[in-house]
Structure formats: structure tokens, C-alpha cells
Amino acid sequence: MNHPHAAPSPSFWRSRTALIAVGFLAIAGFSLAVEHTAHIFGALPYLLLLACPLLHLFMGGGHGGHGGDHTRHGGSASRPTGEGR
């Protein structure tokens, strides 16, 4: 039955279960970071190399692409010599 005056169920993130899960994950993450610091620092150069193409792929949307109208970005839209109308 639908009760119009029933209180809505609380959000998962405000429940006791979520608080315990977040605490457990924080403790586990800290333990892993402390015990495996050498492995983490050993992987950093590779993570930086991986970040370069990912940033190029996902952050390149604001450049306008190739072959577009360059006049609205302050560029020159002049034609090469020899090409006439």
C-alpha cells in the first residue's frame, strides 16, 4: 500500500552500513599504501606515461578540430598565394 505520509527511506550513504564500508576501505587503503609504497612509486612513471595519451584523448575537445574556421579564434583565414576566386 502507498501511504502518502510515510517517511522516505534514508539514503545508502547516510546508513550505518555505508559508514562501516567507507571506514573499512579507508583502513585497507592506508594499509596497502604503507606496506606497498615501493610498488606504488615504481608504477608512477608508467602511470604518468599512461596519463599523457588519456589526457590528449579526453581533454582535446576544446581545440575545435582540424580544418575548421580559424577566424573566430583570432587566427588568420588568408588563402595561400595562387588560389583565387
FENPESUL-V136030 format. One record per pair of residues at least 4 apart in sequence whose ideal C-beta (glycine too) atoms are under 7 Angstrom apart, sorted by the first residue. I is the first residue (numbers start at 1). J is the second residue. D is the distance in whole Angstrom. If there is no record, write none. Layout:
# FENPESUL-V136030
i->I j->J d->D
i->I j->J d->D
This chain:
# FENPESUL-V136030
i->10 j->14 d->5
i->10 j->15 d->6
i->12 j->18 d->5
i->13 j->18 d->5
i->16 j->20 d->6
i->17 j->21 d->6
i->18 j->22 d->6
i->19 j->23 d->6
i->20 j->24 d->6
i->21 j->25 d->6
i->22 j->26 d->6
i->23 j->27 d->6
i->24 j->28 d->6
i->25 j->29 d->6
i->26 j->30 d->6
i->27 j->31 d->6
i->28 j->32 d->6
i->29 j->33 d->6
i->30 j->34 d->6
i->31 j->35 d->6
i->32 j->36 d->6
i->33 j->37 d->7
i->33 j->40 d->7
i->36 j->40 d->6
i->37 j->41 d->6
i->38 j->42 d->6
i->39 j->43 d->7
i->43 j->47 d->6
i->44 j->48 d->6
i->45 j->49 d->7
i->46 j->50 d->6
i->47 j->51 d->6
i->50 j->54 d->6
i->51 j->55 d->6
i->52 j->56 d->6
i->53 j->57 d->6
i->54 j->58 d->6
i->55 j->59 d->5
i->56 j->60 d->6
i->64 j->68 d->5
i->64 j->73 d->7
i->70 j->75 d->3
i->70 j->76 d->7
i->70 j->77 d->6
i->71 j->75 d->7
i->71 j->77 d->4
i->79 j->83 d->5
